[in-house]
């Protein structure tokens, strides 16, 4: 009664099931790896944010590429703001999703060297091509604390580095670009300021990255594996239903043939 499984329709269905099962299993492992990556990243963020701040020059230097292990590392810097060479970074969002600028300023370190500091977010002016009204940075020698971040590139951020921008406006926070503009060495990466808090809350300091959410990736992994397990179960259920329908159809056909009247002129079968 299962000879129908050798028909073209059922062979195609079986082939489709054989393709779907390993594909769904692989998708499940892909989501599992994303879950593991998220958990590891959260652990790194939490550890680096809670670590005792160290001098930024101890973790980076001109031309240095900040490794992932140092992302969000708590750092500090003592020196003076170079407001003369302050620039703003276009198309950045605030905590409520408003579009504006990030304020990027060179910070000349006590003892030598320069590091770029992201002071935070400000709103755009009425004319987006005009330089916005940026609150003044503290004067004189100050100590700034923050999070160490890697240089932004188009590849890592997805932000296109546009040309022909208005004066003192940039698309990316990149120490190499800033070193060329300043004509002096700049420490690799940059410092995302966390303190001191600006007077009046402007610029708006950038929130710390979320180190608590793990996302839905583990749930997605389990779903894909359940789907993979459900494919053979569904195939068997469909095959048994097809068999039942065929048996029912055959029985109904036989019953209809038995109940059909005899043809004219044809004698009835002899009965005992």
N, C-alpha and C positions, 0 to 999 in steps of 0.2 A: 504493500500500500504506500510505500515511500518512494516508488519509482519516479514520482513527479519531481523529486529533488534533482533528477538528472536533466530536467528540461532547461531550456535556455534561460528562462526567467529566474529560476531558482539558482542556477549556477552563477548568474550575474550577482544575485543577492548574496550568495555565499562569498564570492570574491570581494564584494564591497565590505562585508563584515570583516574579512581577513585583513583588509587595508585599514579599516577604521580602528580596530582594536589596538595595534601597536602605535598608531598615530595618537590616539587618546592617552595611552600610557606615557608616551614621550611628552605630550603636552602637560600631563600631570607632574612629571619630573621637572619640566621647565618652570612651572609655577612653584614647585618645592624649592628649586635653586633660588628663585627670586625671593621667596620667604626667608631663606637662610641668609641671603645677601642683606636683606632689610634688617634682620635681627643683628647681624654682625655690624652693620653701619650704625644702628642705634646704640650698640655697646660702645663703639668707637666715639660717637658724638658725646655720650654721657661721660665717658672716661676723660676725654680731652677738655670738656667744659668744666669739669670738677677739679681738674689738675691745678696745682699752684702755678700762677702766672710766672713765666720766665721771660727774660729779655728777648725781644723779637730777633735781635742779631745773633742769638745763640742757636736759632733754628733755621735761619735763612741768610743768604748773602747775594750780592749782585749776580744775576744769571742763574740762580738756584731755582730748580723746579720743586715746588712744595709737594712731597709725597702724600699719598692718601692717609698714611698713618699720622700725619701732622695736621690734617684738616680740622678746623675748629679748635685748634689748640689754644688754650688761654695764654696770652702773651701781654707784655707791657713794654712801653717805650717812653723814654724821657728825652725831651728836646723842645723844639719850637716849630710851630706851623709856618709854612711858607705860603701865605695866602696870595701872594703875587702870582703864583703859578697854579692856583686852584682851578679845577675844571669841573664840569658836571657831566654825569653819565645819563644818556637819554633813555626813555621808555622803561623806567623802573616803577614798580608798584609799591604802595604803602601797605600797612597792615589791613586796611579796609578795601584794598583793591584799586585805589585811585592811581592814575598814571601821573608820573612826575619824573624827578631827577634824583640820582644819588650824587652827593657832594664828595668829590675826590680831591684831596689836598696832599702835597708833599710834606713830609715831616722830617726835619733835619735833626738827627739823633745827637745827643750829647756824646762827645767823644768821636764823632764822625759817622758819615753814612746817611742815607735817606731812605725812608720807607713811605709808601703810599698809604694813606688812611682814608677809609670810607667813613665820613662823618655821619651819614644817614640820609634820610629821604626828605625832599622838599617838593612842594607843588610847582607846576609849570606856571610861567607867566602867561598873560593873554596872548602874546606872540611867542610861539614855541621856538622861534629862531633867535629870540633875544635871550641874553644871559639873565637868569632869574635873580631875584633879590635874596642873596644867601646871608644868613645871620653870621656875624663876625665870629671867628674862632678866638679862643683865649689868647691873650698876648703874653709874651715872655715864656720862660721855661715851665713846662707842664709835664705831668706824667699821665699817659693815656693807656688804658687797658682795652683789650679787645680779643677778637678771635682771628687766628691766622687763616687766610684763605689762599687758594692757588690762583694764579693768573687765569683770567678768562680768555678763551679763544673761541672762534666761531665753531670749531669742532666740538668743544666741550660744552658750550653753552647754547648752541643753536642760534646765536644772535649774529646777524650779518653785519660785518664791519663796513658801514657805509662811508663813502668818500664825500667830499664837498660839504662837510658839516659846518654849521656856524662856528665862529671863533669860540674857543674854550669849551667846546662840546665834543664828547666822544661816545662811542657805542659800547666799548669794552673796557674793563678794568684790567690793564695789562702793564706790568712793570717795564717790559722791554720797550713798549711804545712810549711810556712816560719818560724813560731814560733818554730816548732820542729827543723828545720835546724839551727836556731839561738840560740836555748836553752834559749829564753827569751820571755816574752809576746809581742804580736804585736796587734795593733789596728785592729778590724774587718774591712773587706773591704780594699780598697786601694785608693790612690790618683792618678788620671790621670793628669799629669802635663800640665799646660797651660802657665806657666811663672815661671822664666824668660826664654826667648827664647834662646836656646843654641847657642853658637858662631859657625858660619858657618852652622847653620841649622841642625846639627847632634848631637844627634838623632833627627829624624823628629817628631815633636809634632803631636799628634793624633788629627784629626779634630773633631770639636764639632758634636754631633748627629744632624740629620736633624729634625727640628721642624716645617717644612712648608708643607711637602708632606702628603696628606691624603690617597693616594693610590686609586685604582679603586673599592674599596669594595662597595661604595654606588651605583655605576653604575651597578655592578654585582647583587646587591640586586634588583634593578628595573628590570633588565633583567629577573631574575628568576620569579618575580611576573608577568611580561608580558607573559612569557612562560606559567605560570599556568593559566592565563586568556585565553590564546590562545588554550588550550587543549579542553575545551567544545565548543568553536567556531569552531575549526577544526573538531570536532566530528559531529556537526550539518551540516557543509558544506559537509562532506563526506556522511552523511546519505541522504541529499537532492539530492546529485549527484547520489547516488545509486538508489534512487527512480525514478529520471528522466530517468536513463538508463533502469530501469526495465519497466517503462511505454513506452519508445520508443521501446524497444525490443518486448513488447507485441503488440504494434500497428503494427509493421512491420510484426510480425508473423500472425496477423489477416488479414492484407492486402495481404500477400503472399498466404494465404489459399483461399481468395476470388478470386484471379487471377489464381489459379491452374486449368488446364483443367479437364473436367469431365472424369471419368473412362469409358473405352470402354464397350458398352452394357448397360450402365446406362443412362436412359433418363434424359434430361436436366430438371431442375425444371420448372414447369409451370410459365409463366409470364402473368401478367394481361394485 
